[in-house]
Structure formats: C-alpha cells, structure tokens
C-alpha cells in the first residue's frame, strides 16, 4: 500500500520551527527593551544553599570531631593515621632506609615491572630529585601518596565490586561519582579542614575523595566485561558466587582494575599542590611557597620533582596492567 505523501515538506516545517523560535526571542528582547528591565536574572528569585551548608559543616565539626568520650570521630581518626601510618612510613623513607637502598629498591621494582629501561629511568629520576635537594620532601610526598592511595583502593575496589554485582548500586553511585569528578579540587578542602583541622590528613582525605572515582568505575567495568560464558561455565562446574568472583571475575578484570589503580595514583599526585595549601607540606608546600613568594625557580624545581614521581609510579602501574593483560591476549 503506497504511503500518503506529506503535504508539508519536512524542510519547510524545519524553517517554520526556527522562524518561530527566532520570533519568540525577538519578542522577548523588544519587551525587555521597552519595559527597561535588566537582562540579568531577577534578584528577587535568588536563593543560596551556602547558609545550610555552613550550618551542616559546623554541626559536623562540633559533633563528629570527637564523639563523646569514645575514641571515635575525625579527630581520633586523624591522630591514628598520623601516628600509625604517616609518621612511621615517613621515618622509614627519610631516616631508616638510606637513599641508595631506596634508589636500588625502586630500580629493582621497575626492572620486574618493565625491564632495564624502566629500571634505569626510575633510579635516575630519584637521583635527580636528590641532586635538586628535595629528597626528604619527595619521600614525605611519597608517604602521603601511598597512604591516600591505600585508602582509595580499600574503599574503591569493594564499591566497584558491589556496583558490578548490583545495577541498583551502580545507579546510585553514578551521580555521586560524576559529582566527585567534576567538582573543583579546591572545594574538597573546605569540609575536610572543618572536620580534620589543618595538617597532612586533610590533604590525604581530599585526595581520596578526588581520586576514588576511577578505581570504582574501572573495577565495575572490568567485572562487567568478563564474558558471560566464562561465568556460566564456572557456575556449571559448581563454583559458588564467592568462588566465581575471586577465581574468575577478579582475575579476568585485573587489567582494568590495574588501570584504575594507575589513574588513582595519578589523581592523588595531582592533589599534592592543593594539599600543600592546608598543611600537607612536602613538595606541595615547596610549590605553593614558590608561587606565593614569586620564586619561580623554587616552584619549578618542586614541580619537576612531582612530575618525576608521577612518571615513575605511572610507568610501574602501567607495566603491571600490561603484565596482567598478557594471559588474556594469549
């Protein structure tokens, strides 16, 4: 049966539509010019969430910094992280381990991750940091990066697994992760300072919030990309859900998870300078001080040291991700 021909051509309808839109805009402009109303948004319609947010943050500071007489709260947590994680790790890297041992250890780690080229680059990069007089600051930064990455992975990987196993959880997490990835990095400092005061821990917590989305997303993606046939075969052979997760899905998702680890480390390092604004010290403080005092050389040297650390960690984790993907390629 032949279709009835449209009496009004599609192009003409399109022209009429856009002509109507243009006419409506012109009418609004003419009315606005005739009445003398400003083109800005009406002030009477203004509303702000700043005051409720301030009230919430003050409440959290007063009630969450120390919860009664218990060892709970952001204050005791900050003390725990500083005393039992940051200080021992920083002392290990700055005092107990001689710099040649650290350099050799990084070289060996780089060798097993990516061969002689990466090993020479890692050792030479650390040696250059020492020549610039920033060894202690670099080790302090490295300790903070390791602790922040540890927290991000301990929270991010389980959340990614949960999201991969539940569409509802994934739907809930998606807007939260979008928010965390789009909010400016400096905004993270406002609530963490109110909750943890000034120091290295606020910078670490801000780094965790900033860096956790990639590992959640890539863990979720890696598990979901495991072939359905492989999972069904494991179930057919009697594997429990736990065995299927740990012996089938996670091993096959390891390349994606390692890329999430890589991106998390890079985003933590991107927060180093921001953390220097709230007492993080180390290389971030050097960069901030150089900026504040217009000391371009000091800021540039600190930036170079941060870049060297970032490249070393990036190459190591990328090499691990490639190594994890080799069985799949074979």
N, C-alpha and C positions, 0 to 999 in steps of 0.2 A: 504494500500500500504506500503510495507516494506521500511524503510528509508535506504538510501545509507550509507554504512559503511565508516567512515572516514579513508582514507588510512594512515594518520599520527596520531598516538596516541596522546591524549592530554598531557600526561606526557612528551612525547618526545618533543612536542612543548614548554612546560614549560622549559625543560632543555636547549633547544636551545636558548630560550629567555635570560635566566640568564647567559648562557655562552657568549652570545653576549654582555651583559652588562658588565660582568667581563673583557672581552677582550677590550672593549672600555676604561674602567678605566685603564687597564694596559698600553694601548697605550698612554693615556694622561700622565701617570706617567713617562713612558720612554721618551716621547718627552720633558717633563718638566725637567727631569734629564739631557738629552743630551744637551739641549739649555741653561741650567743653569739659567732659570727663577725662581724667588721666587714663593713659593706656596701661598703666601698671595694675597689678592685682589689687582689688579693693582692700584697704587696711582693715575695714570692719570685719572682714572674713578671716583675718589672721588667727591662727591658733598654733600653739607650740607644745611640744612634749618635753621641753627642757626641764621645767619645774618638776613634773612627775618623775623623770629620770633622776634628777638630783635628789629627790626625796627617797627614791629606791636605793640609790648608791649610799646615801647617809645611813639608811636603815641597815644595809648590808655591812657597812663599816662598823656600826655600833654593835651589831648582834652576831656577826659572823667572824670578826677578827679573833675573838675568843668566846667560845660558847660556855658561859658559866664558869664553873671551876674544873671543867673537864679538859683533857689535853686535845680538844678538838677545836677547829677553827683555822682561818687562813694564817693567823699569826704563828701558832704551833707548827702548822704545815711548812711555813716559810723557814722557821728555825730548823725543822727536820731536814729539809732539802739542803740548807746551807751547811749544817753541821755534819750530816752523814753522807752527803753526795758531793756537793760542790767543793767544800774545803779539802776533803781527802783526795779527790781527783785532781784538784789544782796543785796540792802539795806533791802528789805523785809525779805530775808532769813538770813542775817547776823545780822541785827540790830533790826528791828521791831518785829520779831517773836522770842520769847525765844526758846532756844533749846528744852526744854521739850514739848513745843507746837508742834514744827516741828516733833519731835520724835513720839508724840502721834498721830498727823495727818497722818504720814506715816503708823503707826500701824493700824489705822482705815481703811485707804485706802487699805492696804494689806489684812485686815480682810474681807472686802467686795469683794475683788478680788479673794482671795484664802483661806480664813479661818484663824483659830487661828495659825496654823503652820507658814504660811507666815507672819502673823502679828508679831509674836514673833521674827522671823528672821529679818524682816525689822527694828524693834525697836532696837534689839540687835546689828545689823550691824551699825546703826547710832551711837549708844552708844560707840561702839568700835572705830569708827572714831574720836569721841570726846576724848576718852581716849588717842589716839595717838597724840593729839594736832593738828589735821588737820580739825577741824570743819569749820573754816572760809574758808579755801582753798576748802573744799568739797562743801560748799554752793556756792562759786564762780563758781566752775566747773559745779555744777548742773544748775545754772542760764544759763551758756553758752550752756549746752546740751539742755535745754528746748527751748532756742531761736533758736538754729540751727535746732532742730527737728521741731519746728513750721514752719520755712521757708521751710524745705524739704517737709513737708506734704502739705503746702499750694501750692507748685508748683508740687509736685509729684502726688498727688491724681487726680487733674484735668487732668494732662498729661496722667495718666493711664486710666482715663475715656475716654479721646479723642482717645487714641490708641485702646481701646476696641471697639469703635464705628466706627473706620476707619482703614482698612487694610493698606492704604497708609501711614497714620501717624505712624502706628506700624512699617512699613518697614523703614521709615526714622529714627525713634527713635532707632531701634535695634542696628545699628553700633555705634551710639552715646553712648548708654548705655554700650555697650561692651567696648568702649574706656575708659569711665569713671571708669569702674570696673577693668580694667587691668592696667591702668597707676599707677605707684608707688605713694604712698600718698605724699611723699616729693615734687613731681613735682608740685602738686597743689599750693605749697607755692610761687613759682616763680611769676606767674601772679598776684596772689592776693596781694602780697606785693607791686608790682608795681602799682596796682590800688587803694589799700586802705592804704598803708603805714604799719607801724608796730603797733600792738595792738591786742585787742581781736577780733575785727571784721574780720580781715584777717583769723584768725583761724576758726571763725564761717563759713565764706564763703567757705573755703577749706573743712570744714566738710560737708557742704551742698552738694557740688559737689561730694564728696566721698560717701555720704550716700543716695543720692536721687535715684539711680537706683533700689534698691529693692522694694521701695514702688510703683514706676511706673510699674515695671514688675508684681508684685503681685496684684495690682489693676486691671491691664489689664487681668491677668489670672483669677482672681476671677469673673469678669463680664462675660468673655467669657465662663466660666464653668457653668453659670446659664442655666438650661435646656431650650432648645428652646420651648418645650411645655408650660412651665410656662410663657414665654414671649408672646407666641401666645395667650394663654388664657387671659392675661391681655389686649392685643390689641383687642381681640374679645369682651371683656366687655366694650370697648370704652376708654381705657386708652390712653392718649397722650404719645408721646415719653418721655416728661419730667416726667410724672407720672410713666411710666414704669421704667425709670431709678431710680428715687428716692424712689419709693414704692415697687419695685420688685427686680431689679437687684442689687442695692447697698445693701439692707438688706441681700439678699442671698449671696452676695460677702463679707460680713463683716468679716467672719473668715479669709479669705485670705488677706483682707486689714489690719486687725489687725496684722497678721504675718509680713506684710510689715512694719507696724509701729514699731514692735519689732526689726526687722532687721535694720531699720534706726537708732533707738536709739543706738543699739549696735555698729554700724559703726561710729556714731558720737562720742561715748565714745572711740572708737579705735583711733580717731584722737586727743584725749586730749593731749597726749605727744607731738605729732607733732605740735599742736598749741602752746605748750609751747616754741617752738623754735622761734616763731615770736611775742612774747609778750603776749601770751594768759594768762600767769600767772597761778594761782590756782595750782591744783595738777600736771598739766603738767609741770609747772615750777619747782616744787619740784623734780619731776622725772628727768628732764633734768639737774638740778643743782647737784643732786646726781651723775649722770653719768659723768658730766664734772669735778667734784671735786673728783671723785673716792670714794665718800661717799656711800658705798653700803647700809648701814642701812637707810639713808635718802631716797634713791631711792626705796628701798624695801618697806618702810612704805607707801610712796606715791602710789606705785603700788598696795599694798593691799587695800588702800582706794578706788582706782579706780575700783578694782575688786568688792568690796563690793557694790559700787553704781551700777555697771553694773548688778550684780546678782539681786539686789532689783528691778531695773527697768525691767530687763528681766522677772523675775517671775510675776510681776504685769501685764505686757502686754501679757504674755503667758496665764495667768489666764483669762484675758479679752477675748482673742481669743478663748479659750475653752468655755467660757460662751456664746460667740456669736454663736458658732457652735452647742450648745445644741439643739436649736429648729430644726436644720436640722437632727440631729440624732434621734429626737423623731418622 
